[in-house]
Amino acid sequence: MFDDEEENDDYFASNLNEDLERFEAFLKGEALGFLDSDRLEAIIDHYLITNQYSKAKLCAEHAVSQFSFNVVLSLRLAQSMSAMGQLKEALNIISQIEKIEVPTCEILLTKASIFSQLRDTKSAIKYFKESLILSEPEDKDEIYLDLAMEYENSNDYKGALTVLKEAIKYNPKNEGAIYEIAFCYDQLGDYEKAIKCYSDFIDENPYSFTAWYNLGNAYSKSEDFEKAVWAYDYCVLINEDFGPVYFNLGNAYLSLDNYQLSINSFNKCMELDGEDPVALCYIGEAHEQLGELKLAKEYYKQSLELAPLLPDAWLGLGIIEDLEGRTREGIVLINKAADLDPDNAGIFSVLAGAHEKLEEFELAKEYYLMSLDLDSTDEACLTSCVDLINNDSLKEGLDFILNFTEKYPENEFSQVLKVNILWKLGRKPESLALFAQCLLNNSENAKELFETYPEFKKIKKFIELSAE
């Protein structure tokens, strides 16, 4: 029996081209003659595999007209229509098939795929799960991968991870599943695991430029910008025409204060992908950091010509006005940025600094507090706010820190600022004891005291405690 099947396979393979020629001629008006159902199915499959969906549908329609009770041919018609976006029509055909045929894995998979295209994630998940029950072991990893994509589409990355781990059990070398596991960890903010997964994937696929790119992104999100640059560089070596990598490379260089390389990267990104308002804005920021204020202003303005509602560009222009001594004019522009992006804590912090420069201390405090309400983790903003209050009253500064710590206990740096206030209030034993506790909790964070308030570098007791 198996010998007969092998002979049939050889026959279909050797005659497929001839059958395709006959069907192509049929489409032009010539007679097709008789082709049995298996040969018509082979023609349809060829068209589906080669993305010639219109021809697949025409062949499937002819086949169904000749073999109306052949479920496989009806299924191929539904698959062809689905590929062409005729989703409701495809579902109608599947419904007719289900009235005469016990559901098979392929029928359920086709149904799941259609619901996926309809953005009906719940139904898609249901039918992918049902197809798994009927699937062969060697097919399960790919079905699990499809199922995981549905969970991802609904932003359920934990659910996707559970499914993807099942895929790996059936096929530990499924590259797509490994890649998606890394992506899910990335989306969940577990960058350490994302980095490991991308690295494992790269071990097996060292020339995957997208894997190097995403590894760089994971390093960037974990703020390890030197390693991000290293990963992006490998991406560039493999594919030097991939525009997005230059954009992210520019951001990484900007974070490393390597402004000229940042400018070069953003310019390369735009050379490949066209002008980009955000890239122009970041080039402006780089020139600003280099002290090239005239160039910075030009790039911010170019950015706004492309995207008049880009908050960062308005903020940049406002900062330039302030740096050039026109703080009042700068505040107007910074307020424009705040109106466009009212949830951006950084903008309000800059606005506070500008008002403080004009000695408008109540307004400055108000904006510092607005910034901290949006981002309680901003150490620089918190320090500026506390210092402003301390200048008026150390006791008020202490009260503020006590209330802030109670409201935002996750911000450990507030305790470091409290060390400074206690010391200046003359409560030196309390200050030293608190500093010792800060060192135990987070020594790196505690030692920022010396950078924030350099006068503590000259106080022997603090130096001795930090050296223990």
N, C-alpha and C positions, 0 to 999 in steps of 0.2 A: 504493500500500500504506500509506504513512504517513498519507494522508488518512483511510483507513478506521480506522487506529489512533486518530487524533484524535477521530473521531466516536464510537468506542467509549468513549474516556475521558470524553467529554462525557455519554454515555448513562449510564455508571456513576455519575458525579458527580451527575447530576440525579435518578437513581433510588435512590441509596443510602438516603436518608431513608425512602422508601417501603418498601425492603427491610428496613430496621431495624424499622419498625413491624410488618411482617409477621412477622419473627422474634420480636419481643417478644410478639406475640399468640400465636405458636406455643408459646412458653414457658408461656403461660397456658392451653394446651390446645386452641387453635384449629388448624385445618389450615394447613400452610405452603404447600402447592402446590410446583410445580417452580421451583427456582432453579438456574441453571447454576453450574459450579465457580468461574468468575471472580467472580460476584456473591456467592457464599458466602465466597470469600476476602476480598472487600472488607469484608463484615460482620465477619469475624474480625479483620482488620487494624484496623478502627475500634475494636473492643473492646480490642484489645491497646494501641493508642495511648492510649486513654482510661482505661487501667488497670482495665478491667472483665474481669478474668482468668477469673472463673467463667463468665461468659457467652461469652467467647472459647472456652473449652474446650468448652462445650455445643454451640456452633455448629460447632466443628472436629470434634467427635465425629459430629454429624449429617452433616457434609460428607463425612467419610471413609466413613461407612456408605453414602453415595450414590455416591461416586467413590473406590473403594478403591485404585485404582492411581495416583491423583494424588499424587505425591510432595510437592508444595508444601503440600497440605492436611494431609498427615501431619506435615510439618515444623511447620506452624502449631499442630497439636495438641501436639507436643512443646514448642513455645515457650510455649504456654498453661499446660501442666502445670509447666514449669520456673518460670514466673512465680508459680505457686501453691505452689511449694516441693516439688512432687512430682518430685524430681530423678532418682531411680532409674528411675521409670516413664518419664520423658522420655528418659533415655539408652537404655532398651530400644527405644523407638520409633525413635530415631536409628540404632540398630544394625540394625533391620529395613530402614530406608531405605537404609543403606549396602550392603545385600546386593543391591539392585536398581538403585542409582543411583551413578554416579561422583560422588565428593565435590565439592560446589560450595563457593564461598566462604561462602554463607549457612549451609550445613550445618555447616561447620567452625567458624564463629563461634558458632553455637548450641551446639555441643558444648563449645567453649572456655568459654562463659558458664556452662554447667551445671557444669563442673569447677571454675570459679571459685567458684560458690556452695557447692560441696562442700569448699572450702578445699584442693583438690588443685592447688596452684599450679604444680607441675611439668607436669602434664598440660594445664592451662589455657594455659601458655606455649607448649607444643608445638603446640596447635591454633590459637592466635592466629598463630603463625609460619607454619603451613601455610596459613592463610586469606590471609595477605599475598601469597603466591605467586599466588593465583588472583584477588586483588582488583583492582578498577579503580583507576587512579591517584588519582581524586578521592576515593576512600574510604580510602586508605591512612593518612592522618593520624589518623583516628579509631580505626582498628585499632591503630596504634602507641600511641595514648593508652591504649587498653584493656590492651595488652600491658605498658605501663609501670606501670600500676596493680598488675599481678600481681607485678612486680619489687618494687614498694614494699611490697606485702603480705608479702613475704619479707625485708623490710628490706635489700634489695639496691639501694640508692639510686644507686650508680654505674652499675649495669646499667640502671636506669630512666632515668638521664640520657642514656645512649647511645641508647636507644630514642626518647626524647622529642626528641632532636636530629634523628633521622630524620623524625619527625612534622613538625617545623618546616620541613624541606627541602621537603616536599610542600605544606605550607600555612603560610607564615610568620605568618599572622594567626590561627592556631588558639589562641584565648584559653586554653582548658583546658590545652593543652600548655605554654604559657608559664607559666601559674600553677603547674603541677606541677614544672616545671624549678626555679622559685624554691623550692618546697617541698623538693625533693631537696637543693638546696644548703644550705637551712636545716638539714635533718636531718644533713647531713654536716659541719655546723659552719662552712661557708664563707659567713659572713654577709654579707661584702662582695658576693659574687656574688648572694646571695639578695636583698639590698637593691636591686641593679641590676635584677634580673628583676622584682621586685614594682613597682619604679618604672616600668619599661617597660610593664608591664601596666596600671598606673594611667594612664599617658599615653593609652592607648587606651580605658580604662574608668574615667574619673575618679569615677564614682558607685558603684563597687564597694566597699561598706563592709567586706567581708571582706578585700579586697586591702589596704586601709588598715590594717585590724586586724593582718594578718600582717606588713605592713611595720613596724608598731610593734613587733611581737614580735621581728623580726629586729634592729631597733635596740636593743631591750632586751637581747637575747642578746649583742650586741656592746658592751653597756654604754654606749651613747650614749643616755642616758635623756632628755635634752632633746629630741632628735629623735623618740624613742619617744612622748613626750607630744604632740608636734606631729602625728604620724601618728594616734595614738589620738583626738585632738581632731577630726580630719577624719572618722574613723569615726563618732564621736558626732554630728557635724553631719548625716551622711547617714542614720544610724539611731540615734536616741536611746534606743531600747528594746532595744538589744543588750547584755544583761547582762555577758557575759564581758569586753567592752572596759573596763568600769568596774573590774573586778577587776585587770586588768593595768595600767590607768592608776593605780590605787591603789598598786601595787607600784613603778611608775616614780617616782611622787611620793615614796614612802618612801625610795627610793634617792637622790633629790635632796634629802633632808632637808626636804621640804615637807610637814610632818606633817598640817596641818589639811586641805589639799587631798586628801591620801591618805585621811584618815578620811572625808571627804565622798564620795570615789569608792567606797570599800568599802561605805559605807551605801547608795549608789545601786545598787550591784550587788545587794545583799540586798533592796532594795526591789523590784527587778525579778524576781529569781530565788529569793527566799526566804533564810532564815538559812543561813549557811555557816560552819562552824567555823574554817576557815582564814582567812576574811575577818575574823571576830571576833578571832582571834589577832593578825592584823596590825594591827587597830585598837588592840588592847592594846599592841603594840609602839610604835605611833605615840604613844600617850598616855605610854608609858614614856619615850620620847625627849623629850617635852615636859615631863617632870618631874611629870606628873600620875599619881603612882603608885597612888593609890586607884582611879582610873578604869581604869588599866591592869590592875590585879588583877581588877576586876569583869569586864572583857572576856575575860581569860584563863580565868576560871572559867566564863563563859558558853560559851566555846569547848569546854572540857572536858565540859560538860554534854551537848553534841552529839556530841563525839568524845573519849571518855575516854582513848584511846590516842594522842592527838596529841602527839608529842614537843615541838614548838615551844611549845605552851601550857605544858607542865610546865617547860620551860626558862625561859619568861618569868616564871612564878611564882617559880621559884628565884632569878632575877636580882632580882626585886622584894624578896624576903626579904633578899637580900644588901645591896641598896641601903638597906634600912630598918634595917640593923644586925644582922640575924639571919642571919649568914653560915652558921653551922652548920646551921640549919633549911633554908637555901637549898640547901646541898650535897645534902641528902637529896632535894630535888625535882629538882635538876639530874641526880643519879644516876638518877632515875626516867626522865628524858628520854634519858639515855645507854643505859639498858637497852632502851628502845623503839626507839632508832635508833643501834645500835652502830657504824655506818659514817659517822656525822656528825662530821667533824673539829671543827667549830665548838663542839659541845657539850663536848668534852674540853678545848678551849682555855679555855672559860668555867670549867669545873671546876678547871682548873689555876690560873687566876687567883684563884678563891675560896680554894683551899688556900694559895696564896702569901699572901693577905691574912691568913690565920690563922697565918702563919709556919711552915706545914708544908711546908718547902721540898723535901724529898725526894719527897713525894706530888705537889707542884706540878710538879716536873721530870718525874716519871713520866707525868703527864697531858699535859704539853706534848709529850713525845716521842710519845705515842700519837696526839695530834692531827696532828703532823708526818708520822708514818707514813701517815696517811690522806690528808693534803693537804700535800705538801712545798712548795707554792707560797704558802702563807699567810704573808705577810711580817710581819704583826702578831704572829702566834703565834711565829714564828722569833725575832723581836726580843725578845719577852718571855722566851723560853726562854734565849737567849744572855745577856741582861742578868741573869737569875737566876743563871746559872752564873758570870758575870763577878764578881758580888758576892762570890762565894766564892773564885774564883781566876781571874785573867785568863789564866794559862797553860792552865788547864783549858778556858776559853772558846775559846781559840785552837785547841786540839786538837779541840774539838767542831766548830768551824766548818770545819776542814780535813777532818775525816771526813764532815761533812754535804755539803760541796762535792763531794767525791769520789763520794758516793752519789747526790747530786741535782745534777748539773752544770747542769741547766736553770734552776735558781733563781739568777739573777744577783745578787739582793739579798744573798745570803750574803757576796759579796765586799765589799759596802758595809759590812756589819757587821765584816768582817775588818779593813777600814781603821781603824775605831774602836779595835779591840783592839790592833792594831799600834802605833797612836799612843800609847795609854795604857800600853803596855809599854815605851815609849821608843824603839821602832824606827821613828823618824820618817821617814827616807829611804824605807824600804820602804812605809810607810803612804802617803806622797805619790805614790810611783811606782805603787802599786796604784790609788789614786784616779784618777790620770791615765789608767790603762788602763781603769778603769770608765767614765770619761767618753767614751773612744773607742768602747767597746762599746755603751753605752746612756747617753747624757748625762742623760736625764730620770730614769732609775733611779738613777744615781750621785748626782744632786743631792738625792735623798731623804735623804741623809746629814744635810743641814742641818735637815730637819724632825724626823728621828729623834733627832738629838743636836744641839740648838741651839747648844751651846758652840763648834761648828766654824764658826759664822757669825762668830766673833771671831778666827779664826785666819787671818791674812792670806794665807798660802801656799795654803790651800784655796780662798779666795775668788778669788785670782788665777787658779788653775788652772781653776776653773769658769767664769771669764769669757772664757777664750781661745776 
